[in-house]
Amino acid sequence: MKKTNDREELLQALKKTSIPDQELLLNLGLFGSRRSLSRLLMMHDIYKKIIPVAGSIVEFGPRWGQNLALFSNFRGMYEPYNYNRLILGFDTFSGFPSIDPKDGSVLKKGDYSVTKGYEEELTHILECHEAEYPNNHRRKFELVKGDAIKTFPAYLKKNPHTMIALAYFDFDLYAPTKACLELVLKHVTKGSVLAFDELNWAEFPGETIAVMETMGLSAHALRRDPLNPLGAYLVIE
Ligand SMILES: C[S@@+](CC[C@H](N)C(=O)[O-])C[C@H]1O[C@@H](n2cnc3c(N)ncnc32)[C@H](O)[C@@H]1O
């Protein structure tokens, strides 16, 4: 039997689709892979946990920003009048700014960069999502560009009232995870969720080490979502 690369075939099928433009976005599920659908469902599982919790959502390392778009839509579906649920993304938008020895030898400076000026494209996409829901005269998301070791404390200095209902850590790296996690802990409440994208993962050891050093592994119950083999989350109790 001919061996095919299903993902490549799906990508080509998407690029060549005859579905008319006005129906394409409604039918994107046709092209979703197990991996992409698992991720989407996992973000949905996490979002549902924070609906009763006060505070904003922060993603550390949104990159192309799909999670931010999902969170924006979940907010619109589940709590369309909660204009106090801000969605914040902290990224260099130029990949890893530096690598610590605790990150091991696989990762390189500049990995996970995006296309030039992508943050403007992402801003536009997030504006389009917000426009679909009530209170769309209010901007409820913010992208903060730069090294989060500097930009996150600066953001909190400017916004000392910040409460965090969900922090999604996806820097993959030791130093920014540790620096931001230490600050996040001062802004959470009982029920807030801290989720990590790469725990117990040998190729990206820094994230786990940052959690160990900041919180200890046994102080909270780190739970896995069956849809994400690498990540884990905890609920502040
Ligand atoms: C693995 S990617 C994130 C993937 C994304 N969350 C997703 O679900 O597709 C890691 C991101 O963290 C960002 N990053 C790593 N260290 C950073 C730092 N110190 N400050 C800001 N962004 C950083 C990188 O630029 C990159 O976009």
Ligand as a Chemical Component Dictionary entry (heavy atoms), coordinates in Angstrom:
data_LIG
# 
_chem_comp.id                   LIG 
_chem_comp.type                 NON-POLYMER 
_chem_comp.pdbx_formal_charge   0 
_chem_comp.three_letter_code    LIG 
# 
loop_
_chem_comp_atom.comp_id 
_chem_comp_atom.atom_id 
_chem_comp_atom.alt_atom_id 
_chem_comp_atom.type_symbol 
_chem_comp_atom.charge 
_chem_comp_atom.model_Cartn_x 
_chem_comp_atom.model_Cartn_y 
_chem_comp_atom.model_Cartn_z 
_chem_comp_atom.pdbx_ordinal 
LIG C1  C1  C 0  7.040  26.888 21.890 1  
LIG S1  S1  S 1  6.716  28.511 21.486 2  
LIG C2  C2  C 0  5.050  28.743 22.023 3  
LIG C3  C3  C 0  4.012  28.011 21.216 4  
LIG C4  C4  C 0  2.601  28.504 21.392 5  
LIG N1  N1  N 0  2.227  28.773 22.763 6  
LIG C5  C5  C 0  1.641  27.502 20.789 7  
LIG O1  O1  O 0  0.788  26.958 21.518 8  
LIG O2  O2  O -1 1.742  27.254 19.588 9  
LIG C6  C6  C 0  7.607  29.416 22.711 10 
LIG C7  C7  C 0  7.387  30.917 22.633 11 
LIG O3  O3  O 0  7.946  31.525 23.798 12 
LIG C8  C8  C 0  8.542  32.746 23.407 13 
LIG N2  N2  N 0  9.545  33.109 24.429 14 
LIG C9  C9  C 0  10.512 32.318 24.953 15 
LIG N3  N3  N 0  11.229 33.006 25.854 16 
LIG C10 C10 C 0  10.689 34.247 25.949 17 
LIG C11 C11 C 0  10.962 35.390 26.734 18 
LIG N4  N4  N 0  11.967 35.443 27.616 19 
LIG N5  N5  N 0  10.163 36.465 26.578 20 
LIG C12 C12 C 0  9.141  36.471 25.688 21 
LIG N6  N6  N 0  8.843  35.409 24.906 22 
LIG C13 C13 C 0  9.609  34.316 25.041 23 
LIG C14 C14 C 0  9.117  32.461 22.039 24 
LIG O4  O4  O 0  9.318  33.651 21.309 25 
LIG C15 C15 C 0  8.035  31.547 21.428 26 
LIG O5  O5  O 0  7.076  32.294 20.710 27 
# 
loop_
_chem_comp_bond.comp_id 
_chem_comp_bond.atom_id_1 
_chem_comp_bond.atom_id_2 
_chem_comp_bond.value_order 
_chem_comp_bond.pdbx_ordinal 
LIG C1  S1  SING 1  
LIG S1  C2  SING 2  
LIG S1  C6  SING 3  
LIG C2  C3  SING 4  
LIG C3  C4  SING 5  
LIG C4  N1  SING 6  
LIG C4  C5  SING 7  
LIG C5  O1  DOUB 8  
LIG C5  O2  SING 9  
LIG C6  C7  SING 10 
LIG C7  O3  SING 11 
LIG C7  C15 SING 12 
LIG O3  C8  SING 13 
LIG C8  N2  SING 14 
LIG C8  C14 SING 15 
LIG N2  C9  SING 16 
LIG N2  C13 SING 17 
LIG C9  N3  DOUB 18 
LIG N3  C10 SING 19 
LIG C10 C11 SING 20 
LIG C10 C13 DOUB 21 
LIG C11 N4  SING 22 
LIG C11 N5  DOUB 23 
LIG N5  C12 SING 24 
LIG C12 N6  DOUB 25 
LIG N6  C13 SING 26 
LIG C14 O4  SING 27 
LIG C14 C15 SING 28 
LIG C15 O5  SING 29 
# 
